[in-house]
Every structure is written in structure tokens, then in C-alpha cells.
């Protein structure tokens, strides 16, 4: 992708925070189209609960329309919630991008249940006294760093 293409995507995509869980994408599209032509509206859901995460992304075809929408929608009450609207730092993520960053599970067992910290484990003992028994999946290596 050319540098110009990245700037265009960065300048056109907005993130709306504090979106009600009952808000539908069609409702947001209707509201956002007052400021210009909307390319896409996306309301992410939590992977585990399948409930909306309280944020939404609106992508405009023209950066000027996106800027107008920020001034027109930021701090506006919509569906009973005060929205916070800003330019999104990145474009919308595809499902395969999210799958790469995810890890399957981590099991923390407290010492009271018979598990001892594993000194050979790269992350060592968990700071709360338990032992990390398993981290699996493609994102497991990234999770071990901050522990």
C-alpha cells in the first residue's frame, strides 16, 4: 500500500467511544451520513461474550467529512450515552488479524491447590503465588513478556 493510501485510511476512519450496547450499525450510519458519504460502520463485539464492546468505527470516503463529523458528534448524546469521537489510529482490523494476536488460554493454579511454581517456565512463578501451567496459541509468546 502506498504512503498516500495509508494517510487516506488514517484520515477517514473515526472511533466512537461510549457507544450504547443497544446501538445498531444502521443507527450510527444514519447519524453519520449527515456529515458526508459513509463507506463503512463497524461495531466490534467481545470475543468471549459476543456483546458489543462500547466502541464503533465509522469510515468516511472524504477526510473533510470525517473532520466535520468529529466536530458535530464529539460529546453529543446518542442513544442515552455521551459519545467521544476521534480519528482512529488504524483502520479496521480483519478477523484474521485478530486471530493472530489471540492466545487460547492460560491456567493459573494457586499454591493451595497443590501446584508448585515451575522454575523452568520462561515466565517463572506468577506474582500472586500461583504457577502458570499452560499458554497456547500463536500469541502466547507475546503474552509471556510482560509477566
Residue pairs with C-beta under 8 A, 6 or more apart in sequence:
8 63
9 91
10 87
10 88
10 89
10 90
10 91
11 63
11 66
11 87
12 39
12 59
12 60
12 61
12 62
12 63
12 66
13 57
13 58
13 59
13 60
13 66
13 87
13 88
13 90
13 91
13 92
14 57
14 58
14 59
14 60
14 66
14 69
14 70
14 85
14 86
14 87
14 88
15 55
15 56
15 57
15 85
15 86
15 87
15 88
15 89
16 28
16 55
16 56
16 57
16 58
16 73
16 83
16 84
16 85
17 54
17 55
17 83
17 84
17 85
17 86
18 54
18 81
18 82
18 83
18 84
19 28
19 43
19 52
19 54
19 55
19 56
19 78
19 79
19 81
19 83
20 54
20 78
20 79
20 80
20 81
21 51
21 52
21 54
22 79
23 43
23 52
23 56
23 78
23 79
24 43
25 41
25 42
25 43
25 56
26 41
27 79
28 41
28 43
28 56
28 58
29 38
29 41
29 58
31 73
31 78
32 38
32 41
32 58
32 60
32 69
32 73
34 72
35 60
35 65
35 66
35 68
35 69
35 72
35 73
36 60
36 61
36 62
36 64
36 65
36 66
36 68
36 69
37 60
37 61
37 62
37 65
38 58
38 59
38 60
38 61
39 59
39 60
39 61
40 57
40 58
40 59
40 92
41 56
41 57
41 58
41 59
42 56
42 57
42 59
42 92
43 52
43 53
43 55
43 56
43 57
44 52
44 53
44 55
44 56
44 57
45 51
45 52
45 53
46 52
46 53
47 98
47 102
57 88
57 92
58 66
58 69
59 91
59 92
60 66
60 69
66 87
69 85
70 85
70 86
70 87
73 83
73 85
74 83
74 84
74 85
74 86
75 82
75 83
75 84
76 82
76 83
77 83
99 138
100 138
100 139
101 139
101 142
102 137
102 138
102 139
103 135
103 136
103 137
103 138
103 139
103 140
103 142
103 143
104 136
104 137
104 140
105 134
105 135
105 136
105 137
106 132
106 134
106 135
106 143
107 132
107 133
107 134
108 126
108 128
108 130
108 131
108 132
108 133
109 115
109 130
109 131
109 133
110 128
110 129
110 130
111 117
111 129
111 130
111 131
115 130
115 131
115 133
116 131
117 124
117 125
117 126
117 130
117 131
118 124
118 125
118 131
118 132
118 133
119 125
121 131
121 132
122 144
123 132
123 144
123 147
124 147
125 131
125 132
126 132
126 147
127 147
132 147
135 143
135 144
